[in-house]
Amino acid sequence: MFNFVLAHPISRQLWARRAALLATAAALLVLTGCMYPNDRLSQNQGAPKEAVRNVQAAIDEYKADTGVLPIKNSTAETPLYEKFILDFVPLQGKGYLGDIPSAAFEKGGNYYFLITDEETDPKVRLMDLRIYQQINDISSWVQAYSTANAGKLPKGDEAYPGFYYVDYNLLGKKAPTIVSSYSSLTMAAMLDEKGQVYADYGPDIMQAIQKDGETSFAADYDLRGLLVERDVFVPVKAPVYYWVDGQPQAVS
C-alpha cells in the first residue's frame, strides 16, 4: 500500500529565509481562510483525538491484563514512527474495544493508530496516511527523474546541510499541498543526497520549542519527540532533527 551523521550547522541566512516563508504562508492562509479544508481540519482536531483517548484506555487495560501490546509485526528497518501499528483484532475479540474508530484506516479513515514509547509508557498516536502517500508519490517522481537523468536528483535550494527542496519544475509536476497535522500549515518536501524524500517538520519543531521555552537539548536528542509529546500525531516521513546552533536541523 498504499541513517545519522551530523552535518555543519545550518546558516542563519537559510533559516531566516525559511522563517520568512513560513510567516508569509501563515499570513496568507489566515487572510484567505484556507488554512485547511473545514472537513479535514475538524477531523484532525476533533474525532480522531477523542478516538485516541478511547483506544488509549483500551490499550492500558489490555496490557495490564495480558502483559503485551496488541501491535502488528514490524522489522528493524521500519521507520520509528511507522513501526508499531495497532492491531484492533485482539482488542475487539477480547472485548476491550467495541467499534474500530471511524478515523482508522481499517474503517476507511485516514489514519493508522500506532504505539509510541512501547517499552516504557505506551501511547496511542496517529499516523496520517495522506501525508504518507503524498511523500511516496513525490518519491516515485524523484526516482523516475533520477533514472532518466543518469542519477541526477531534482535538487532545489538547500533546506539544511545535505537536504534540498524538491524542484518540481525539473520534475514537470505541480507542487502538492502537504498539510502539517500540527500547525495546519503547508509543509515542504525535501530530499537528501541519496534521493530519499521527506516532509520538513523543522518549522513545527521550532514552534514547539518557542512555546515551551526549552532550548537545552543533548546533542543527539531527536527533536521529533517534542511533537509526539505535545500532540496525538506522529511526524510522518520526517528525518531526524537535532538542535544545532540554536535551530532544529535535519540530519541523515
BAROVEX-682078 format. One record per residue (C-alpha): residue number from 1; x, z, y. Coordinates in nm, 4 decimals. Layout:
// BAROVEX-682078
pt seq=NUM, X=X, Z=Z, Y=Y
...
END
This chain:
// BAROVEX-682078
pt seq=1, X=0.0000, Z=0.0000, Y=0.0000
pt seq=2, X=-0.0668, Z=-0.0098, Y=0.2331
pt seq=3, X=2.0821, Z=0.8752, Y=0.6905
pt seq=4, X=2.2713, Z=1.1491, Y=0.9602
pt seq=5, X=2.5678, Z=1.0595, Y=1.1918
pt seq=6, X=2.5679, Z=1.1991, Y=1.5430
pt seq=7, X=2.6456, Z=0.9327, Y=1.7993
pt seq=8, X=2.7683, Z=0.9701, Y=2.1574
pt seq=9, X=2.5181, Z=1.1285, Y=2.3991
pt seq=10, X=2.2513, Z=0.9097, Y=2.5465
pt seq=11, X=2.3286, Z=0.8219, Y=2.9055
pt seq=12, X=2.1398, Z=0.9781, Y=3.1939
pt seq=13, X=2.0529, Z=0.6300, Y=3.3179
pt seq=14, X=1.8951, Z=0.5338, Y=2.9887
pt seq=15, X=1.6879, Z=0.8489, Y=2.9752
pt seq=16, X=1.5837, Z=0.8118, Y=3.3372
pt seq=17, X=1.4640, Z=0.4619, Y=3.2647
pt seq=18, X=1.2712, Z=0.5798, Y=2.9584
pt seq=19, X=1.1178, Z=0.8701, Y=3.1500
pt seq=20, X=1.0114, Z=0.6409, Y=3.4317
pt seq=21, X=0.8476, Z=0.4054, Y=3.1858
pt seq=22, X=0.6630, Z=0.6947, Y=3.0236
pt seq=23, X=0.5396, Z=0.8257, Y=3.3577
pt seq=24, X=0.4235, Z=0.4813, Y=3.4615
pt seq=25, X=0.2408, Z=0.4301, Y=3.1350
pt seq=26, X=0.0701, Z=0.7664, Y=3.1665
pt seq=27, X=-0.0454, Z=0.6911, Y=3.5201
pt seq=28, X=-0.1793, Z=0.3510, Y=3.4239
pt seq=29, X=-0.3626, Z=0.4888, Y=3.1262
pt seq=30, X=-0.5286, Z=0.7591, Y=3.3312
pt seq=31, X=-0.6269, Z=0.5160, Y=3.6059
pt seq=32, X=-0.7761, Z=0.2671, Y=3.3670
pt seq=33, X=-0.9439, Z=0.5274, Y=3.1495
pt seq=34, X=-0.7987, Z=0.3689, Y=2.8379
pt seq=35, X=-0.5618, Z=0.6334, Y=2.7094
pt seq=36, X=-0.7250, Z=0.5861, Y=2.3734
pt seq=37, X=-1.0433, Z=0.4319, Y=2.2402
pt seq=38, X=-1.3056, Z=0.7057, Y=2.2509
pt seq=39, X=-1.3884, Z=0.6914, Y=1.8826
pt seq=40, X=-1.0237, Z=0.7195, Y=1.7753
pt seq=41, X=-0.9438, Z=0.9896, Y=2.0296
pt seq=42, X=-1.2319, Z=1.2071, Y=1.9128
pt seq=43, X=-1.1303, Z=1.1545, Y=1.5530
pt seq=44, X=-0.7728, Z=1.2608, Y=1.6283
pt seq=45, X=-0.8744, Z=1.5691, Y=1.8212
pt seq=46, X=-1.1938, Z=1.6787, Y=1.6510
pt seq=47, X=-1.2990, Z=1.6324, Y=1.2915
pt seq=48, X=-0.9516, Z=1.5940, Y=1.1375
pt seq=49, X=-0.8331, Z=1.9220, Y=1.2899
pt seq=50, X=-1.1387, Z=2.1017, Y=1.1571
pt seq=51, X=-1.0793, Z=1.9430, Y=0.8176
pt seq=52, X=-0.7181, Z=2.0648, Y=0.8232
pt seq=53, X=-0.8402, Z=2.4228, Y=0.8705
pt seq=54, X=-1.0806, Z=2.3928, Y=0.5780
pt seq=55, X=-0.8253, Z=2.2325, Y=0.3485
pt seq=56, X=-0.5631, Z=2.4908, Y=0.4509
pt seq=57, X=-0.7950, Z=2.7690, Y=0.3350
pt seq=58, X=-0.8471, Z=2.5926, Y=0.0025
pt seq=59, X=-0.4726, Z=2.5374, Y=-0.0402
pt seq=60, X=-0.3934, Z=2.9010, Y=0.0330
pt seq=61, X=-0.6461, Z=3.0222, Y=-0.2231
pt seq=62, X=-0.5358, Z=2.7691, Y=-0.4832
pt seq=63, X=-0.1693, Z=2.8629, Y=-0.4503
pt seq=64, X=-0.2493, Z=3.2345, Y=-0.4607
pt seq=65, X=-0.4384, Z=3.1861, Y=-0.7872
pt seq=66, X=-0.2160, Z=2.9297, Y=-0.9595
pt seq=67, X=0.1274, Z=2.9736, Y=-0.8024
pt seq=68, X=0.1623, Z=2.5999, Y=-0.7414
pt seq=69, X=0.0598, Z=2.3487, Y=-0.4781
pt seq=70, X=-0.1771, Z=2.0585, Y=-0.5506
pt seq=71, X=0.0577, Z=1.7796, Y=-0.4445
pt seq=72, X=0.1356, Z=1.4357, Y=-0.5816
pt seq=73, X=0.4737, Z=1.3454, Y=-0.7269
pt seq=74, X=0.7397, Z=1.2048, Y=-0.4960
pt seq=75, X=1.1037, Z=1.1023, Y=-0.5205
pt seq=76, X=1.4169, Z=1.2291, Y=-0.3481
pt seq=77, X=1.4189, Z=0.9081, Y=-0.1427
pt seq=78, X=1.0733, Z=0.9674, Y=0.0035
pt seq=79, X=1.0990, Z=1.0476, Y=0.3765
pt seq=80, X=1.0396, Z=1.4119, Y=0.4661
pt seq=81, X=0.7097, Z=1.3620, Y=0.6436
pt seq=82, X=0.5681, Z=1.1331, Y=0.3767
pt seq=83, X=0.6754, Z=1.3440, Y=0.0808
pt seq=84, X=0.4189, Z=1.5995, Y=-0.0329
pt seq=85, X=0.0829, Z=1.4244, Y=-0.0248
pt seq=86, X=-0.2108, Z=1.6444, Y=-0.1154
pt seq=87, X=-0.3896, Z=1.5857, Y=-0.4444
pt seq=88, X=-0.7574, Z=1.6601, Y=-0.3937
pt seq=89, X=-0.8437, Z=1.6293, Y=-0.7643
pt seq=90, X=-0.7422, Z=1.9813, Y=-0.8762
pt seq=91, X=-0.8871, Z=2.1318, Y=-0.5593
pt seq=92, X=-1.2246, Z=1.9787, Y=-0.6301
pt seq=93, X=-1.2084, Z=2.0113, Y=-1.0065
pt seq=94, X=-1.1458, Z=2.3855, Y=-0.9908
pt seq=95, X=-1.3990, Z=2.4494, Y=-0.7170
pt seq=96, X=-1.1640, Z=2.5256, Y=-0.4294
pt seq=97, X=-1.2965, Z=2.2394, Y=-0.2186
pt seq=98, X=-1.6336, Z=2.0712, Y=-0.2025
pt seq=99, X=-1.6184, Z=1.7305, Y=-0.0445
pt seq=100, X=-1.2995, Z=1.5479, Y=0.0427
pt seq=101, X=-1.2794, Z=1.5280, Y=0.4249
pt seq=102, X=-1.4061, Z=1.2008, Y=0.5689
pt seq=103, X=-1.0788, Z=1.1680, Y=0.7636
pt seq=104, X=-0.8860, Z=1.1432, Y=0.4356
pt seq=105, X=-0.7648, Z=0.8086, Y=0.3053
pt seq=106, X=-0.9353, Z=0.8876, Y=-0.0240
pt seq=107, X=-1.2688, Z=0.8760, Y=0.1610
pt seq=108, X=-1.1900, Z=0.5710, Y=0.3696
pt seq=109, X=-1.0342, Z=0.7667, Y=0.6567
pt seq=110, X=-0.7137, Z=0.7061, Y=0.8490
pt seq=111, X=-0.5032, Z=0.9971, Y=0.7257
pt seq=112, X=-0.3103, Z=1.1269, Y=0.4310
pt seq=113, X=-0.3351, Z=1.5041, Y=0.4065
pt seq=114, X=0.0066, Z=1.6408, Y=0.3133
pt seq=115, X=0.2011, Z=1.9648, Y=0.2896
pt seq=116, X=0.4998, Z=2.0692, Y=0.5007
pt seq=117, X=0.7199, Z=2.3787, Y=0.4576
pt seq=118, X=0.6207, Z=2.3697, Y=0.0929
pt seq=119, X=0.8823, Z=2.6247, Y=-0.0195
pt seq=120, X=0.8262, Z=2.8918, Y=0.2443
pt seq=121, X=0.4960, Z=2.8623, Y=0.4297
pt seq=122, X=0.2903, Z=2.5637, Y=0.3129
pt seq=123, X=0.0980, Z=2.3993, Y=0.5939
pt seq=124, X=-0.1548, Z=2.1188, Y=0.5779
pt seq=125, X=-0.0728, Z=1.8328, Y=0.8116
pt seq=126, X=-0.1978, Z=1.4798, Y=0.8756
pt seq=127, X=-0.0106, Z=1.1515, Y=0.8392
pt seq=128, X=-0.1643, Z=0.8739, Y=1.0492
pt seq=129, X=-0.1771, Z=0.5653, Y=0.8309
pt seq=130, X=-0.2449, Z=0.3350, Y=1.1253
pt seq=131, X=0.0982, Z=0.4117, Y=1.2714
pt seq=132, X=0.2496, Z=0.3809, Y=0.9255
pt seq=133, X=0.1003, Z=0.0352, Y=0.8815
pt seq=134, X=0.1972, Z=-0.0818, Y=1.2304
pt seq=135, X=0.5626, Z=0.0093, Y=1.1751
pt seq=136, X=0.5548, Z=-0.1578, Y=0.8347
pt seq=137, X=0.4165, Z=-0.4726, Y=0.9956
pt seq=138, X=0.6942, Z=-0.4749, Y=1.2556
pt seq=139, X=0.9475, Z=-0.4158, Y=0.9783
pt seq=140, X=0.8266, Z=-0.7266, Y=0.7993
pt seq=141, X=0.8653, Z=-0.9297, Y=1.1210
pt seq=142, X=1.2175, Z=-0.7954, Y=1.1703
pt seq=143, X=1.3149, Z=-0.8731, Y=0.8121
pt seq=144, X=1.1776, Z=-1.2265, Y=0.8358
pt seq=145, X=1.3644, Z=-1.2853, Y=1.1628
pt seq=146, X=1.6879, Z=-1.1464, Y=1.0216
pt seq=147, X=1.6605, Z=-1.3640, Y=0.7113
pt seq=148, X=1.6009, Z=-1.6742, Y=0.9217
pt seq=149, X=1.8847, Z=-1.5947, Y=1.1647
pt seq=150, X=2.1803, Z=-1.5150, Y=0.9390
pt seq=151, X=2.1277, Z=-1.1396, Y=0.9531
pt seq=152, X=2.0852, Z=-1.1147, Y=1.3291
pt seq=153, X=1.8457, Z=-0.8446, Y=1.4459
pt seq=154, X=1.5873, Z=-0.8800, Y=1.7259
pt seq=155, X=1.7539, Z=-0.6194, Y=1.9476
pt seq=156, X=1.6240, Z=-0.5478, Y=2.2948
pt seq=157, X=1.7540, Z=-0.2820, Y=2.5339
pt seq=158, X=1.9314, Z=0.0214, Y=2.3915
pt seq=159, X=1.6945, Z=0.3105, Y=2.3330
pt seq=160, X=1.9549, Z=0.5555, Y=2.2027
pt seq=161, X=2.3096, Z=0.5025, Y=2.0767
pt seq=162, X=2.2664, Z=0.2860, Y=1.7694
pt seq=163, X=1.8960, Z=0.2256, Y=1.8325
pt seq=164, X=1.7359, Z=-0.0644, Y=2.0162
pt seq=165, X=1.3871, Z=-0.1504, Y=2.1280
pt seq=166, X=1.2352, Z=-0.4386, Y=1.9365
pt seq=167, X=1.2474, Z=-0.7696, Y=2.1252
pt seq=168, X=0.9071, Z=-0.9166, Y=2.0483
pt seq=169, X=0.9888, Z=-1.2365, Y=2.2391
pt seq=170, X=1.2549, Z=-1.3140, Y=1.9805
pt seq=171, X=1.0015, Z=-1.2457, Y=1.7093
pt seq=172, X=0.7367, Z=-1.4610, Y=1.8726
pt seq=173, X=0.4950, Z=-1.1703, Y=1.8462
pt seq=174, X=0.2851, Z=-0.9652, Y=2.0834
pt seq=175, X=0.3947, Z=-0.6029, Y=2.1060
pt seq=176, X=0.1428, Z=-0.3878, Y=1.9172
pt seq=177, X=-0.0094, Z=-0.0817, Y=2.0793
pt seq=178, X=0.1240, Z=0.2144, Y=1.8806
pt seq=179, X=-0.0546, Z=0.5275, Y=1.9954
pt seq=180, X=0.1026, Z=0.8711, Y=1.9591
pt seq=181, X=-0.1063, Z=1.1273, Y=1.7734
pt seq=182, X=0.0396, Z=1.3947, Y=2.0032
pt seq=183, X=0.0011, Z=1.2568, Y=2.3547
pt seq=184, X=-0.2257, Z=0.9545, Y=2.3054
pt seq=185, X=0.0348, Z=0.7513, Y=2.4951
pt seq=186, X=0.1790, Z=0.4259, Y=2.3684
pt seq=187, X=0.4999, Z=0.4617, Y=2.1669
pt seq=188, X=0.7800, Z=0.2065, Y=2.1471
pt seq=189, X=0.9095, Z=0.0689, Y=1.8202
pt seq=190, X=1.2863, Z=0.0626, Y=1.7811
pt seq=191, X=1.5349, Z=-0.0405, Y=1.5178
pt seq=192, X=1.8756, Z=0.0794, Y=1.4076
pt seq=193, X=2.1868, Z=-0.1210, Y=1.3222
pt seq=194, X=2.0582, Z=-0.1736, Y=0.9684
pt seq=195, X=1.7260, Z=-0.3151, Y=1.0831
pt seq=196, X=1.5233, Z=-0.0076, Y=0.9905
pt seq=197, X=1.2236, Z=0.0202, Y=1.2227
pt seq=198, X=1.0995, Z=0.3489, Y=1.3677
pt seq=199, X=0.8461, Z=0.4809, Y=1.6151
pt seq=200, X=1.0079, Z=0.6564, Y=1.9119
pt seq=201, X=0.8816, Z=1.0141, Y=1.9462
pt seq=202, X=1.1504, Z=1.1106, Y=2.1997
pt seq=203, X=0.9052, Z=1.1423, Y=2.4919
pt seq=204, X=0.6687, Z=1.3558, Y=2.2816
pt seq=205, X=0.9557, Z=1.5824, Y=2.1778
pt seq=206, X=1.0694, Z=1.6153, Y=2.5383
pt seq=207, X=0.7168, Z=1.7091, Y=2.6465
pt seq=208, X=0.7022, Z=1.9769, Y=2.3765
pt seq=209, X=1.0388, Z=2.1195, Y=2.4852
pt seq=210, X=0.9350, Z=2.1228, Y=2.8503
pt seq=211, X=0.6126, Z=2.3053, Y=2.7652
pt seq=212, X=0.7889, Z=2.5649, Y=2.5500
pt seq=213, X=1.0830, Z=2.6083, Y=2.7864
pt seq=214, X=1.3240, Z=2.6409, Y=2.4933
pt seq=215, X=1.6409, Z=2.4338, Y=2.5172
pt seq=216, X=1.8807, Z=2.6228, Y=2.2878
pt seq=217, X=1.8927, Z=2.4400, Y=1.9572
pt seq=218, X=2.1507, Z=2.4274, Y=1.6798
pt seq=219, X=2.3441, Z=2.1014, Y=1.6846
pt seq=220, X=2.1881, Z=1.9967, Y=1.3537
pt seq=221, X=1.8324, Z=2.1141, Y=1.4223
pt seq=222, X=1.5807, Z=1.8381, Y=1.3542
pt seq=223, X=1.3607, Z=1.8320, Y=1.6637
pt seq=224, X=1.0765, Z=1.6659, Y=1.4785
pt seq=225, X=0.9923, Z=2.0129, Y=1.3546
pt seq=226, X=0.8768, Z=2.1069, Y=1.7048
pt seq=227, X=0.5991, Z=1.8513, Y=1.6846
pt seq=228, X=0.4882, Z=1.9651, Y=1.3407
pt seq=229, X=0.4794, Z=2.3278, Y=1.4540
pt seq=230, X=0.2662, Z=2.2510, Y=1.7585
pt seq=231, X=0.0066, Z=2.0207, Y=1.6079
pt seq=232, X=-0.1590, Z=1.9134, Y=1.2837
pt seq=233, X=0.0091, Z=1.5725, Y=1.2782
pt seq=234, X=0.3460, Z=1.4688, Y=1.1364
pt seq=235, X=0.5704, Z=1.2194, Y=1.3215
pt seq=236, X=0.5102, Z=0.9092, Y=1.1139
pt seq=237, X=0.8069, Z=0.6743, Y=1.0735
pt seq=238, X=1.0235, Z=0.8822, Y=1.3089
pt seq=239, X=1.4023, Z=0.9062, Y=1.2928
pt seq=240, X=1.5729, Z=1.2446, Y=1.3027
pt seq=241, X=1.6246, Z=1.3730, Y=1.6584
pt seq=242, X=1.8966, Z=1.6169, Y=1.7721
pt seq=243, X=1.9355, Z=1.7936, Y=2.1064
pt seq=244, X=2.2310, Z=1.6192, Y=2.2721
pt seq=245, X=2.3434, Z=1.6637, Y=2.6328
pt seq=246, X=2.0087, Z=1.8120, Y=2.7323
pt seq=247, X=1.7947, Z=1.5378, Y=2.5778
pt seq=248, X=1.6400, Z=1.4553, Y=2.2396
pt seq=249, X=1.8481, Z=1.1839, Y=2.0757
pt seq=250, X=1.7614, Z=0.9782, Y=1.7704
pt seq=251, X=2.0297, Z=0.9732, Y=1.5019
pt seq=252, X=2.0684, Z=0.7643, Y=1.1903
END
